[in-house]
Amino acid sequence: MKIAFVGKGGSGKTTLSSLFIRHLTANEAPVIAVDADINQHLGAALGLDDAEVAALPAMGAHLPLIKDYLRGGNARITSSESMIKTTPPGEGSRLLRVGEDNPVYEACARTVRLDDGDVRLMATGPFTESDLGVSCYHSKVGAVELCLNHLVDGPHEYVVVDMTAGSDSFASGLFTRFDLTFLVAEPTRKGVSVYRQYKEYARDFGVCLKVVGNKVQGRDDMEFLRTEVGDDLLVTVGQSPWVREMEKGRPAPFDRLEVDNRRALQVLQDAAEDSYEQRDWERYTRQMVHFHLRNAESWGNARTGVDLAAQVDPDFVLSEALAAPQPT
């Protein structure tokens, strides 16, 4: 399953995504973790020190390699340079799988050892001095979108993406790339404002959205959230001494996380597993093509000098039937 964590800055989305990743790993699920937030805090939340976080490879820096690998033998794509962030796969494209080894993971992923197993961590990369004043954040997450467009994941496999804060992800089609989106909201007016934006923007695209109430301190907080978000409220999480110690750089073993919070994480996993039954690869592929054609018309054709609509393979549908290993 492809799972996104979104929410306003400071809502706790990175902390909750890291706890969910730890929980999945403890339950022996294969996990790829992706830090798609420009602030790049997921690595630290998973226990990396500052030097290790700084040493993570930036996906954006390896975009030529990613494009060249994913293009494979797709005759509709004239060159890897003509690929943009929304380019969909077609016959001959190389696809990514959660558990395999491939040149993209070798270049862009690093193994993070947790208490109960290992995860692969990938990161968009932070802004650099050369980006200041000339680049927008969405140029950084293009590599993430391109990889998700070419990724085939099966049941009990997870790709967990910590998204940028607020509703910025709606500036691309990235928000449609997930089986389930967890929106982390505090019990405040500001906390639910991003929920309303997300709900409105996602309405026409069948995005499955569930709210995780965070920093909930009592019945009044819970009732506030339930009144504001209704049945979209999935579960609430309270204050955590374990998280406080982790944020100080001295985490206890994960099995000491508070029982109530462990139960909440299991609710998230159960919801993710349930979302698999609603998976619609044809809709997923159709939306992929929709955003590609929009990007092609608005800027892609002019930037690449080619008709990017020609990259669309009308007979291709991404699906688990294509999950057999491919030659590299």
N, C-alpha and C positions, 0 to 999 in steps of 0.2 A: 504493500500500500504506500501511496505517496501522501504524506501528511505535512501540512503547513501549520506553523504557529505564527499568529499575527496579534497585534494589539498596539496601543499607543506606547510611546516611550515611557519607560519606568513601570509598565504594568506587570512586569515579571515574566514576559513571554520567553525570554532566553533562559531564565532559570527553570521554568516549567518544561521547556523543550529539552533541556539537559536532563532533568529528572525523568522525563518520559523515555529518553534514549537509554538512560541507566536501567530503568525498569524493563524495557524490552530486552536489553542485553542479559539482565538477570533471568529473564524467561527464555533465554537461548534463541531469540529471534535474530536473524542476520539484519544488520542496520548499516545504512550509509547516512551519515549526518552531514548536513550542508549549512554553512553559515552564510546566508544571503543578506545579512545586515551589514551596512557600511561600518558600523561601530565594532564589529568583529569581537564579540564577547563569548561566543559559544565555546571556543577552545578553552578559555579560562574556566568557564562553568563546568567543563568536563575534566578539569584538573590540571590543565597544562600551565606551566609557569610563563612569565612574560617572554622569555627567550624562545620558548617552544612555540608560543603563539606567533611571535614575529617571524619565525622560520617556516611557518606554513606557506606552501606555494599558493600563489594567487591564480585562480582559474582564468581570469581575464588575461594574464600574462602568457597563458598557454593556448589562447584561442586559435592560432593557426594550426597547432597540433590537433586540437579537438576537431576543428573543421575537416582537416585532411583525413583523420581517422574515420569520422562519421560519414563522410562522403562516400568512402569505399569505392564501389564500382557503379554508382548511380549515374547512368548516362544522361539523366535530365539536368544534372548539375554540371555546368561546363567547366567549373574550377572551384576549388575550395575557397578562393578569394571572393567568389560571388555568393557564398552562403552568408545569410544574416541570422540574427538570433532566433527568428521564427521559422527558418527553413525546415520543412517537414521531411521525414524519411520517405523513401520510395524503394522500388525494386533495386537491389544492389547496394543500398545503404548498409552500413554497419550499425548494429544496435548495441546498447549497453545492458548488462544484467547485473543484478545486485551482488551475486556471489563470485563473479568471474574475476580474472586478472586480465587487464588490457592496458594499452599504452596511455589511455586517458587517466585511469586510476593511478598508474605508475607515476605520471607527471604531476597530478593534481591532488591526490589523496595521501593522507598520512594515517597510520594506525595509531589509535589512542587506546591504551590499556586501562580498562575500568576494573572495578572489584570483581565483576562476574564474567568478564570476557572482553573482547576487542571490538571496536567500531572503526570504520573508515570515516575520516573527517575531511571534508572539502570546504574551501572558503573562497568567496568571490575575490577577496583581497581588498585592502583599504585604499582610500584615496592617496595618491602620491603628489609630490610637488608639481610634477608635470601635468597632473589632472586639474589643478586648481585654476578656476576661471575659464577652462576650455572644455571640460567634460561634465556630463551629468551622471548621477548615480546609476541610472538604468543601463548605461554602457557597461557597467561592471557586472550586472546580473545577467547580461545576455548569454554568457557561457552557461549559466545555470539553466536558463530556458532551453537552450539548444540541446543540452544533455538530457533534460527531462523529456523533450520531444522524441528522443531516440532511445528512451529507457523502457525496457519491458520487465516488469516486476510481477511476481506471482503471490499467491496467498502466503501469509506469515513472513513475507519479506517486507522490509520497511526502508523508505527513504524519508527522513525527517528533516524538514527545511525550516530554519529560523529566519523568518522574513524581515524585511525592513519595517521600521515602526510606522504606524499610521496607515493611511490608505494609498501610499505611494505605489504599491505593486499594481494598482489598476492602470498605471501608465503603460503597461504591456499586457500581453495575454498570460503572464505567469500565474495569475490568480486562478486560471481554469485548469491548471496542470495537476490538481490534487484530487484524491479520492475523498478527503475530509480535511476541512480547515478548522482548527481550534483557535477561537478568538479569545484572548485572555483579557478580562475586564475587571477592573477594581469597582467596588460598590460606590461610585461617585458619578456625577453628571458627566464629567470629562471621560470617565472610564467607559461609559456606554456610548459616547458620541461616535467613536470609531466603529462600534458595532452597527450603529444606524447607517453609517456611510457604506460599510461593507455589505450590509444586507440589501441596501438599495442598488448598489452597483452590480452585485452578483445575481440579482433577481432573474435576469434574462438568460443566464448561462447555466442554470442548474447546479450552482456551487453548493455543496453540502457544508453547512456552517453550524458549528456548535460552540456555545459560550462556556468558558471555564472561569468561574468567579474566583478571583485571587485576593488575598489579604482580607478575607471575610472573618469578622470578629464576633459575630453573633446573629441572632434571628433577624434583627432589624436589617442588617446588611444583606442577608439572604433574601428577605422579602423585597427589599429595594430592587435587587437584581432580577428577581422573578417578575416583578411588576414591569420592569423596563424591557426585558428581553423575552418574557414568556416561556414557551416550551423549548426555545433554543438553549436555555440554561441546562447544561448537562450535569455539572458537578461543581462544587466549591472547594476551595483550598484555604486553610487558615495559616496563621503564622507558624514558622518552622524553626525551632532551635537548630536542627541539623543543617538547614540551609544557611542560617546565620553563621555557623561555624565554617561551612564550606566557603562562604563569601569572604571570610577572614583568612582563607588559605589553609585551613586545618580541618578538612572534612573527616568525619568518622566513617567507618565502613557503611556502605549503602544499606545493609540490612538493619541498620539502626535508625533509619528514617522512620518517623512517627507512623503508627499503624493507620491512623485516619488518612494520612497523606499517601501511604502505600495503596490503600483502598481506592482513593481518588484516581491514582495512576492506572489502576486496573480497570476502572470505569472508562478511562480514555482508551485503553487497549481494546476493551470489549466493543466500544463504539467504532474503533478503527476496523476491527475484524468484521463487524456488521456491515460496514460501508463496502466491503469487497463484494457483497451480494448485489449491490446496486451498480457495479462497474459496467460501463458501456463504452467499449473501445471504439465503436463507430462514432459516437458523439464526441469522444475525446479527439479522434482524428479529424472530424469535421470542424471542431473548434480550432484545432491547430492550423488547419488550412485557412479558416476564416481570418485569423489574426495575421497569418502570413500575407494573405492578399491585401489586407488593410495596410500593413507595413510596407509592402511592395509599392503600393500606389502612393502612399504619403511621403516616403523618403527613400525606400530601398532601391527602386529602379534607377532613380537619379544618382544615388551614391555608387552603385555597382556598374551602371552602364549597360545592364542587361534586363530583359523582361523576366522578372522573378516569378511571375505566374507560371512560366514554363517549367519551374521546378516541381510543381504539384503533379503527383502521380494519381490520376483519378481512380485507379483500380486498387490502390494500396490502402489497407486498414491495419494499423498497428494492433497487435494482439499477442496473447500468450502462446498462440500457435507458432509464433516466430521465435520462441525462446530457446531453440536448440543452439548450442554453441556454434559460433562462426569462426572461420579462419581469420587470423590477424595479418 
